[in-house]
Amino acid sequence: MTLPDISKLYTVDEFEAFTVRPENRERHFELIHGEIVEKAMPTEEHGIIIYTLSGEIYIFLKANPIARAEIEVRYKMPLDGHNSRQPDLAVVVDTQTPIVRKGAVPRMPDLAVEVKSPDDKFKDMRDKAEYYTANGTRIVWLIYPQERLVEIYRPNKDSQLLNENDSLDGEDVLPGFTLPIRELFRLI
């Protein structure tokens, strides 16, 4: 296994070449401000939460085909040569744009979801949310399983912290979509 040189900042092109090496094909990485970061292996808890949320969004989008949902897809901004991000779940409203079949999607999703893994730091989660919203993502849901909370980020607004008594709202990305937050944690 070849590890990246941590003393160097990588470009998106170098990152893409790194991720397709045979020894890295089964691993998940993000490029964060030029640093190659390996994503933690999802826990069972993480998988259940993403399964639950993606299932609910799938059902909603099947009845209301206004967007597409994607799991573990990488996104990058065309003029940002040092970031390639991979949210746990994403929603893209522009369904007319062709699906990217190789490499990162050259834009940010409209909705990005990140589930906190045990090793993730709150600051890193919030930094991701701020990066997404600064680059065109309209809503970010940060899910904190241990705390049973969801933090909502929107561009140019303060974050909002919701608990199990609240509901997620698709707002203008998924108009009409709501999900009681307790449902995210029902099986864990």
Secondary structure, 3 states (H helix, E strand, C coil): CCCCCCCCCCCHHHHHHHHCCHHHCCCCEEEECCEEEECCCCCHHHHHHHHHHHHHHHHHHHHCCCCEEEECCCECCCCCCCCEECCCEEEECCCCCCCCCCCCECCCCCEEEEECCCCCCHHHHHHHHHHHHHCCCCEEEEEECCCCEEEEECCCCCCEEECCCCEEECCCCCCCCEEEHHHHCCCC
